[in-house]
Every structure is written in structure tokens, then in C-alpha cells.
Amino acid sequence: MRILTWAIRLVVFVLLIAIAAKNVEPVVLRLFFNLSVQAPLVLWLLGAFALGALFGVAALLGSVLRQRRELSLLKRSAEPAPPAAFLPPTPPV
């Protein structure tokens, strides 16, 4: 199964490299105030992907931090009792 996973990853990587090699033509991005930036299409696509990944991580960061804080509180509240509380009862005389 591990070999199949790496084979699929390799095929996807090679396809992405082939797509990147085909999309090297310059593209002009026109912004506000008559500002324009020229770069290869593959850079714009990579930038859009990276920006989307960054926004996704930022969106999840709040809930991950909240869950980590809640876990630490639960671990502190579930601390074991001192060993003296678990001593066997003394036999009657």
C-alpha cells in the first residue's frame, strides 16, 4: 500500500511539473490605480495556491489552539491521586 501511495504521488508530481513547464508565458495582472504586474502564469497559480493554503491554516488555527487548551485543562483535572489514597486497608486485629 505504501508503494502505491508513493507511485500516485510521483505521477501527480510529474504531471504538475509538466503543467508548470507548459505555462511559462508571461501574464499581466492588472490591479487598481493603473498598476500592472507581469509574471509567468505558473508563478501566479503557485501564489494563488500558497495564499489559499495560508488562509486555510489561519482559519483552522483558532480551533486547534482552543482544543489544545481544553486538552491541557482536562489532563490537569485528571491528575492521579496521591499514592497514600490507594493503600490497602489494614487487617483487623
C-alpha positions as CSV (number, residue, x, y, z in Angstrom):
1,M,0.0,0.0,0.0
2,R,2.9,2.4,0.8
3,I,4.4,1.8,-2.6
4,L,1.1,2.5,-4.3
5,T,0.8,5.8,-2.4
6,W,4.3,6.9,-3.4
7,A,3.6,5.9,-7.0
8,I,0.5,8.1,-7.1
9,R,2.4,11.0,-5.5
10,L,5.1,10.6,-8.1
11,V,2.7,10.6,-11.0
12,V,0.9,13.7,-9.6
13,F,4.2,15.5,-9.1
14,V,5.4,14.7,-12.7
15,L,2.1,15.9,-14.1
16,L,2.3,19.2,-12.1
17,I,5.9,19.7,-13.3
18,A,4.7,19.1,-16.9
19,I,1.9,21.6,-16.5
20,A,4.3,24.2,-15.0
21,A,6.7,23.7,-17.9
22,K,3.9,24.4,-20.4
23,N,2.7,27.5,-18.6
24,V,5.7,29.8,-18.7
25,E,4.2,32.5,-20.8
26,P,4.1,35.9,-19.1
27,V,0.7,37.1,-17.9
28,V,-0.2,40.6,-16.9
29,L,-2.2,41.1,-13.7
30,R,-3.9,44.5,-13.8
31,L,-4.6,45.9,-10.4
32,F,-6.2,49.1,-9.1
33,F,-4.8,52.6,-9.8
34,N,-3.5,51.5,-13.2
35,L,-0.9,49.2,-11.6
36,S,0.0,46.0,-13.5
37,V,2.4,43.2,-12.7
38,Q,3.8,40.8,-15.2
39,A,5.0,37.2,-14.3
40,P,4.7,33.7,-15.7
41,L,1.4,32.0,-15.3
42,V,2.9,29.2,-13.2
43,L,4.0,31.8,-10.6
44,W,0.5,33.2,-10.4
45,L,-1.0,29.8,-10.0
46,L,1.5,28.8,-7.3
47,G,1.0,32.1,-5.5
48,A,-2.8,31.6,-5.5
49,F,-2.4,28.0,-4.2
50,A,0.0,29.2,-1.4
51,L,-2.3,32.0,-0.5
52,G,-5.3,29.6,-0.3
53,A,-3.3,27.2,1.9
54,L,-2.2,30.1,4.2
55,F,-5.9,31.2,4.6
56,G,-6.9,27.6,5.3
57,V,-4.2,27.2,8.0
58,A,-5.2,30.6,9.5
59,A,-8.9,29.6,9.6
60,L,-8.1,26.3,11.5
61,L,-5.6,27.9,13.9
62,G,-8.2,29.2,16.3
63,S,-10.0,25.9,16.8
64,V,-6.7,23.9,17.1
65,L,-5.4,26.3,19.8
66,R,-8.8,26.0,21.6
67,Q,-8.7,22.2,21.5
68,R,-5.1,22.1,22.8
69,R,-6.0,24.4,25.7
70,E,-9.0,22.3,26.5
71,L,-6.9,19.1,26.4
72,S,-4.4,20.6,28.8
73,L,-7.1,21.6,31.2
74,L,-8.6,18.1,31.1
75,K,-5.2,16.5,31.7
76,R,-4.6,18.7,34.7
77,S,-8.1,17.9,36.1
78,A,-7.5,14.1,35.7
79,E,-4.2,14.0,37.6
80,P,-3.8,10.8,39.7
81,A,-4.5,10.9,43.4
82,P,-1.5,10.7,45.8
83,P,-0.2,7.2,46.4
84,A,-1.4,7.2,50.1
85,A,-5.0,7.1,48.9
86,F,-4.5,3.7,47.3
87,L,-3.1,1.9,50.3
88,P,-4.9,-1.4,51.1
89,P,-7.0,-1.4,54.3
90,T,-5.3,-2.6,57.4
91,P,-6.4,-6.1,58.6
92,P,-8.4,-6.3,61.8
93,V,-6.6,-7.3,65.0
